[in-house]
Amino acid sequence: MGKSSLDHLDSEEIINAIKDGKRKKIKQYPQHVCRASEIGHDCERYLVLSITRWGDKKPHGAETEFMFEGGRVVEDLAIKDFEDAGFKVFRPEPDKAIMAAKPTITGHVDIRVDFGNSKVYTGEIKGLNMYDWNSLNCIEDFFNSKKVWIRKYPAQLMTYLHIKKEEEGFFYLKSVPRFQPKLIWIELDHAYMDSILKKTERIEKHVADGTLPLPINDASVCQYCGFLHICLPEIKQKELEFIDDPDFETKLIRRDEIASLKKEYDLLDKEIKNYCKDKDRLMVGDFLITGSEVSRKGYVVADTTYWKTKISRLMGGKENK
């Protein structure tokens, strides 16, 4: 077989050049007040540092920038969905200060829609992988998510509802890569919103006083934090035992690499089993699927204790260059 005319083009070099181009687009801007998109964050120290030391925050990598760009594409697709359905869509301009009174929270509403009843509703658009898209069906699912960024979503939408004096709004979720739609109505929880406003007041006081809240003790949150390099020395001094075991580290790295494959398997397995429920014999291509109803006896488990281990890779590991 003869040599390809493209042999002189190095695919890896091209991809690296594309990633370098994306890195050049990553900018950090001064932040002076709390943002609606972040105020639901679990760590108040993070929120204070975002204002007082925004220039020290480690920027996200090229791969995250690709996802952010994809999210903007999903937002455009979502707006088109509503317009194609004949609903009246309002695309709000960015609000420089959507809360004029103290405490101040800035933000940008994604969309406002009149569904035909002459009432305009505020919405937030999110593009999600299939696992998260399937798992989110009510407000409690957002709060109970293991992912710190998903737990922030309710505070963002409710902040907008509070500001606009509206009692309900919606999340419009698009699955990636299938781009299927899901709409979840959300009622303004006044008690929760009050806790967000009090939290904002605490952030503002720390900023004014030049103080910092105590760090949280949750590696699942810290692993994604752009200020980890600021808090980590303090955490190391107080809490961590360091182990030099290359073989064990290799196992942890491999575990991290295949985690996404397990999630994909679990999602597909759940979808397939839901489809096959109450069907006792199926033939699909080369696959024979049989099923039957099984009775399971109930039992009581005695009280016991167990050791719970949580493993988090700080900063999500090294970025692929």
Buried (B, 14 or more C-beta within 10 A) or exposed (E): EEEEEEEEEEEEEEEBEEBEEBBEEEEEEEBEBBBBBBBBBBBBBBBBBBBBEBEEBEEBBBEBBEEEEEBEEBBEBBBEBBEEEEEEBEEBEEBEEBBEEEBBBBBBBBBBBBBEEEEBBBBBBBBBBBBBBBBBEEBEEBBEBEBBBBBBBBBBBBBBBBBBEBEEBBBBBBBBEEEEBBEBEBEBBEEBBEEBBEBBEBBBEBBEEEEBBEBBEEBEBBBBBBBBEBBBEEBEEEEEEEEEEEEEEEEEEEEBEEEEEEBEEEBEEEEEEEEBEEEEEEEEEEEEBEEEEEEEEEEEEEEEEEEEEEEBBEBBEEEEE
